[in-house]
Amino acid sequence: MLAIVCPGQGSQTPGFLAPWLELPPVAGHLASLSEIAGIDLTAHGTTSDEETIKDTAVAQPLIVAAGLVAAKSLFDVELGTLPIVLAGHSVGEITASALAGVLTETEAMTFVRERANSMAAAAAATPTGMSAVVGGDPAEVLAAIEASGATAANVNGAGQTVAAGTLEQLKALAENPPAKARVIPLKVAGAFHTSHMSPAVDALKALRPSLAPQNPMVPLLSNFDGAEVTDGNAAVDSLIAQVSRPVRWDLCMETMVQRGVTGVIELAPAGTLAGLAKRGMPGVKTVTVKTPDDLSAALALFAELEGGA
């Protein structure tokens, strides 16, 4: 079985969408997604600088749009006809939900627009951030994060946990790191997946009645517990709650292993989740779809796994 995974915030880099604009259908697709998002995704994906695309209100719609563009370029059939499992990390779970058919592209871009704007507003209320803790004993890492007053917001597996909290809490963690671990500040502007984001949850609950979710066409894994979500309404409710609760990517990878996933394709802006898969899912084959040049390798991996099924 093949897993298609969609990355989260922090995976974007300046100009990463430029190669995709060389594909004829992409310009129109991005233009329509930009209209829904209320920002110029083409400009932000090609010419905007690092500081601009770090802004939560820009980064989140940009990442979801990139995944939708890459998926449309990769597959010309409904994903429901393919032997795959879908998962996304944090904001990438919106991308995965759209690809699974839970949300339409319009609904997904509307959802991420509201999510991004409300999370940016919540982040601006109090100076907060996130830091990756790499290495160390998992139990000692969680204990150190708790001792600092921060929250283990992303438990990513493969020796990586992301702490989130006030800048003072993250400073305390950096000054008292767990044994044999490094604390690395991340380029995000808020303590995502913590109680600091509660106002954003309320904003998305207000949007909820305008959505008409459908049940997933293919297995869709939840960031909450790594389990498959089979009901469309439950999937959207989980997306809303996800904003202020931890992301358990480690459990998503465990489910992939249990389901016999032997190949992982990470959609643009790719790299982070494939790296985690290499360390957390030993023996798995990975392809990162960073540019259109990577599409052939992704299709070859899919054909190889399909042929061996």
C-alpha positions as CSV (number, residue, x, y, z in Angstrom):
1,M,0.0,0.0,0.0
2,L,1.1,3.5,-0.7
3,A,0.7,6.5,1.7
4,I,0.3,10.0,0.3
5,V,1.2,12.5,2.9
6,C,0.8,16.3,3.0
7,P,3.3,18.5,5.0
8,G,2.5,21.2,7.5
9,Q,3.6,24.8,8.3
10,G,7.4,25.4,8.1
11,S,7.9,23.3,5.0
12,Q,7.5,26.2,2.6
13,T,10.6,28.0,1.1
14,P,10.9,31.1,-1.0
15,G,10.1,30.4,-4.7
16,F,9.2,26.8,-4.2
17,L,6.1,27.0,-6.5
18,A,8.0,28.6,-9.4
19,P,8.8,25.2,-11.2
20,W,5.1,24.3,-11.0
21,L,4.1,27.3,-13.0
22,E,5.9,25.8,-16.0
23,L,3.0,23.2,-16.2
24,P,0.2,24.8,-18.3
25,P,-2.8,24.0,-16.0
26,V,-1.2,25.2,-12.8
27,A,-1.5,29.0,-13.4
28,G,-5.2,28.8,-13.7
29,H,-5.6,26.4,-10.8
30,L,-3.5,28.7,-8.5
31,A,-5.5,31.7,-9.6
32,S,-8.8,30.1,-8.6
33,L,-7.4,29.0,-5.3
34,S,-6.0,32.5,-4.7
35,E,-9.4,34.0,-5.2
36,I,-10.8,31.8,-2.5
37,A,-7.9,32.3,-0.1
38,G,-8.0,36.1,-0.6
39,I,-4.2,36.3,-1.2
40,D,-2.0,36.0,-4.3
41,L,-0.7,32.5,-3.9
42,T,1.2,32.7,-7.2
43,A,3.2,35.7,-6.0
44,H,3.8,34.2,-2.5
45,G,4.9,30.9,-4.0
46,T,7.4,32.5,-6.5
47,T,8.6,35.9,-5.5
48,S,7.7,36.6,-1.8
49,D,10.6,36.4,0.6
50,E,11.1,34.1,3.6
51,E,9.7,36.5,6.2
52,T,6.5,37.1,4.1
53,I,5.8,33.4,3.6
54,K,6.5,32.7,7.3
55,D,3.4,34.7,8.2
56,T,0.8,32.2,9.3
57,A,-1.9,33.9,7.2
58,V,0.2,33.3,4.1
59,A,1.9,30.0,4.9
60,Q,-1.1,27.9,5.6
61,P,-3.1,28.6,2.4
62,L,0.1,28.4,0.4
63,I,0.9,25.0,1.7
64,V,-2.6,23.6,1.1
65,A,-2.7,25.0,-2.4
66,A,0.7,23.5,-3.2
67,G,-0.5,20.1,-2.2
68,L,-3.6,20.4,-4.3
69,V,-1.6,21.5,-7.3
70,A,0.9,18.7,-6.9
71,A,-1.8,16.1,-6.4
72,K,-3.7,17.2,-9.5
73,S,-0.4,17.0,-11.5
74,L,0.4,13.6,-10.2
75,F,-3.0,11.8,-10.5
76,D,-5.5,12.3,-13.3
77,V,-8.0,9.9,-11.7
78,E,-10.1,10.1,-8.5
79,L,-7.9,9.0,-5.6
80,G,-10.8,6.8,-4.4
81,T,-9.9,4.3,-7.1
82,L,-6.4,3.8,-5.8
83,P,-4.9,1.5,-3.1
84,I,-3.7,4.4,-0.9
85,V,-3.9,5.9,2.5
86,L,-3.9,9.6,3.1
87,A,-2.6,11.7,6.0
88,G,-1.5,15.2,6.6
89,H,0.6,16.9,9.3
90,S,-1.2,19.8,11.0
91,V,-2.5,22.1,8.2
92,G,-1.6,19.4,5.8
93,E,-4.5,17.4,7.2
94,I,-6.8,19.9,5.4
95,T,-5.0,19.0,2.1
96,A,-5.4,15.3,2.8
97,S,-9.1,15.8,3.7
98,A,-9.7,17.5,0.4
99,L,-7.9,14.8,-1.5
100,A,-10.0,12.2,0.3
101,G,-13.2,14.0,-0.8
102,V,-14.2,15.1,2.7
103,L,-14.0,18.7,1.6
104,T,-14.2,20.3,-1.9
105,E,-11.3,22.4,-2.9
106,T,-13.4,25.5,-2.3
107,E,-14.3,24.3,1.2
108,A,-10.7,23.4,1.9
109,M,-9.4,26.8,0.9
110,T,-12.1,28.6,2.7
111,F,-11.4,26.5,5.8
112,V,-7.6,27.1,5.7
113,R,-8.2,30.8,5.1
114,E,-10.2,31.1,8.2
115,R,-7.9,28.9,10.2
116,A,-4.8,30.8,9.1
117,N,-6.3,34.3,9.8
118,S,-7.7,33.3,13.2
119,M,-4.5,31.5,14.2
120,A,-2.4,34.5,13.2
121,A,-4.7,36.7,15.3
122,A,-4.4,34.3,18.3
123,A,-0.6,34.2,17.9
124,A,-0.4,38.0,17.9
125,A,-2.2,38.2,21.2
126,T,0.7,36.7,23.2
127,P,4.3,36.3,22.1
128,T,4.6,32.5,21.6
129,G,6.5,30.1,19.4
130,M,7.6,26.5,18.9
131,S,10.9,24.6,19.2
132,A,11.9,21.2,18.0
133,V,13.5,18.8,20.5
134,V,15.6,16.4,18.6
135,G,17.1,13.3,20.2
136,G,17.0,12.3,23.9
137,D,14.9,9.7,25.7
138,P,11.2,10.3,24.8
139,A,10.0,10.2,28.4
140,E,12.8,12.6,29.5
141,V,11.9,14.9,26.6
142,L,8.2,15.1,27.6
143,A,9.2,15.7,31.2
144,A,11.5,18.5,30.3
145,I,8.9,20.2,28.1
146,E,6.4,19.9,30.9
147,A,8.9,21.3,33.5
148,S,9.4,24.4,31.3
149,G,5.6,25.0,31.3
150,A,5.4,24.4,27.5
151,T,3.3,21.8,25.7
152,A,4.3,18.9,23.6
153,A,2.4,20.1,20.6
154,N,3.7,17.8,17.9
155,V,4.8,14.3,18.8
156,N,6.4,13.4,15.5
157,G,8.2,10.1,16.2
158,A,11.7,9.3,14.9
159,G,13.2,11.2,17.8
160,Q,11.5,14.5,17.2
161,T,9.0,16.3,19.5
162,V,7.9,19.9,19.0
163,A,7.3,22.1,22.1
164,A,5.1,25.1,22.0
165,G,4.5,27.9,24.5
166,T,5.4,31.4,25.5
167,L,8.9,32.7,24.5
168,E,9.8,32.6,28.2
169,Q,8.8,28.9,28.4
170,L,10.8,28.0,25.3
171,K,13.8,29.9,26.6
172,A,13.6,27.9,29.8
173,L,13.5,24.7,27.8
174,A,16.5,25.7,25.7
175,E,18.5,26.5,28.9
176,N,17.6,23.2,30.5
177,P,17.4,20.7,27.6
178,P,16.8,17.0,28.0
179,A,20.0,14.9,28.1
180,K,21.4,14.1,24.6
181,A,18.8,16.3,22.9
182,R,19.0,19.6,20.9
183,V,16.4,22.3,21.2
184,I,15.9,24.1,17.8
185,P,13.6,27.2,17.4
186,L,11.2,26.8,14.5
187,K,10.2,29.5,12.0
188,V,6.5,29.7,13.1
189,A,4.9,32.6,14.7
190,G,2.8,31.0,17.4
191,A,2.2,28.2,19.9
192,F,0.1,26.1,17.5
193,H,-1.8,23.0,18.8
194,T,-2.1,24.4,22.3
195,S,-4.6,26.3,24.4
196,H,-3.2,29.5,23.0
197,M,-5.1,28.8,19.8
198,S,-8.6,28.5,21.4
199,P,-9.9,31.6,19.7
200,A,-9.2,30.0,16.4
201,V,-11.2,27.0,17.3
202,D,-14.2,29.2,18.0
203,A,-13.8,30.9,14.6
204,L,-13.8,27.5,12.8
205,K,-16.8,26.4,14.8
206,A,-18.6,29.4,13.4
207,L,-17.6,28.4,9.9
208,R,-18.7,24.8,10.4
209,P,-22.4,25.1,9.4
210,S,-21.4,26.3,5.9
211,L,-19.5,23.1,5.1
212,A,-21.1,19.9,3.7
213,P,-18.5,17.2,4.4
214,Q,-18.6,13.8,2.7
215,N,-17.3,10.5,4.0
216,P,-13.7,9.9,2.9
217,M,-13.3,7.9,-0.4
218,V,-10.0,6.4,0.8
219,P,-8.6,5.7,4.3
220,L,-7.8,9.1,6.0
221,L,-5.8,9.1,9.1
222,S,-6.4,11.5,12.0
223,N,-3.7,13.6,13.7
224,F,-5.5,13.1,17.0
225,D,-4.8,9.4,17.4
226,G,-3.5,8.1,14.1
227,A,-6.7,6.1,13.5
228,E,-8.8,6.1,10.3
229,V,-11.6,8.6,10.2
230,T,-14.6,7.1,8.2
231,D,-17.2,9.8,8.8
232,G,-17.0,13.2,7.0
233,N,-18.6,15.1,9.8
234,A,-16.2,13.6,12.4
235,A,-13.3,14.4,10.1
236,V,-14.2,18.1,10.0
237,D,-14.9,18.2,13.7
238,S,-11.4,16.7,14.3
239,L,-9.9,19.3,11.9
240,I,-11.4,22.0,14.1
241,A,-10.3,20.5,17.4
242,Q,-6.8,19.8,16.0
243,V,-6.0,23.6,16.1
244,S,-5.6,23.5,19.9
245,R,-4.6,19.9,20.6
246,P,-1.4,18.0,19.9
247,V,-0.6,16.4,16.6
248,R,0.4,12.8,17.0
249,W,2.2,12.1,13.7
250,D,4.0,9.2,15.5
251,L,0.7,7.4,15.7
252,C,-0.1,8.1,12.1
253,M,3.2,6.5,11.1
254,E,2.4,3.5,13.4
255,T,-0.9,3.0,11.6
256,M,0.8,3.2,8.2
257,V,3.2,0.4,9.3
258,Q,0.3,-1.7,10.6
259,R,-1.5,-1.3,7.3
260,G,1.4,-2.5,5.4
261,V,2.5,0.8,3.8
262,T,5.8,0.3,2.1
263,G,6.0,3.5,0.0
264,V,5.4,7.1,0.9
265,I,4.9,10.0,-1.5
266,E,5.1,13.4,0.1
267,L,3.4,16.2,-1.8
268,A,4.9,19.7,-2.1
269,P,6.4,21.5,-0.3
270,A,8.0,18.1,0.4
271,G,10.8,16.8,2.6
272,T,9.9,16.9,6.2
273,L,7.5,14.0,6.4
274,A,9.6,11.8,4.1
275,G,12.5,12.4,6.5
276,L,10.5,11.3,9.5
277,A,9.3,8.2,7.5
278,K,12.8,7.1,6.8
279,R,13.7,7.2,10.5
280,G,10.3,6.1,11.9
281,M,9.2,3.5,9.2
282,P,12.3,1.4,8.6
283,G,12.5,0.0,5.0
284,V,9.9,2.3,3.6
285,K,10.5,3.8,0.2
286,T,10.0,7.5,-0.1
287,V,9.6,10.1,-2.9
288,T,9.4,13.8,-2.2
289,V,7.4,15.7,-4.9
290,K,9.2,19.0,-4.6
291,T,9.0,20.0,-8.3
292,P,7.4,18.6,-11.5
293,D,10.6,16.8,-12.1
294,D,9.8,14.5,-9.2
295,L,6.4,13.4,-10.7
296,S,7.9,10.5,-12.7
297,A,9.6,9.0,-9.7
298,A,6.4,9.2,-7.7
299,L,4.5,7.5,-10.5
300,A,7.2,4.9,-10.8
301,L,7.0,4.1,-7.1
302,F,3.2,3.8,-7.3
303,A,3.5,1.5,-10.4
304,E,6.1,-0.6,-8.5
305,L,3.9,-1.1,-5.5
306,E,0.8,-1.7,-7.5
307,G,2.6,-4.3,-9.6
308,G,3.7,-6.1,-6.4
309,A,0.2,-6.0,-4.8
